[in-house]
């Protein structure tokens, strides 16, 4: 492992495992804090929700002030239909990941 002495290989594995444990613990803590403040998974979608869906709607951009002389855009995000299926997108991302990993 990474040009370390053979007797120190357990330290590399231990460090990786403890890093994973710490990251998972941090994720759980962040989730519990968010849920205690009223957050829900429905808020992950940034697009406006249909009326009566029970999910919070995205506020419009009216009233946004300009910052340092730059005019703030008042155009809303416009949803559009995807040109490819989700399966094709996953395939392309997987291929790009494997290609990059092979090249590196």
Rosetta blueprint (number, residue, H / E / L):
1 X L
2 X L
3 X L
4 X L
5 X L
6 X H
7 X H
8 X H
9 X H
10 X H
11 X H
12 X H
13 X H
14 X H
15 X H
16 X H
17 X H
18 X H
19 X H
20 X H
21 X H
22 X H
23 X H
24 X H
25 X H
26 X H
27 X H
28 X H
29 X H
30 X H
31 X H
32 X H
33 X H
34 X H
35 X H
36 X H
37 X L
38 X L
39 X L
40 X L
41 X H
42 X H
43 X H
44 X H
45 X L
46 X L
47 X L
48 X L
49 X L
50 X L
51 X L
52 X L
53 X L
54 X L
55 X L
56 X L
57 X L
58 X L
59 X L
60 X L
61 X L
62 X L
63 X L
64 X L
65 X L
66 X L
67 X E
68 X L
69 X L
70 X E
71 X L
72 X L
73 X L
74 X L
75 X L
76 X L
77 X L
78 X L
79 X L
80 X L
81 X L
82 X L
83 X L
84 X L
85 X L
86 X H
87 X H
88 X H
89 X H
90 X H
91 X H
92 X H
93 X H
94 X H
95 X H
96 X H
97 X H
98 X H
99 X H
100 X H
101 X H
102 X H
103 X H
104 X L
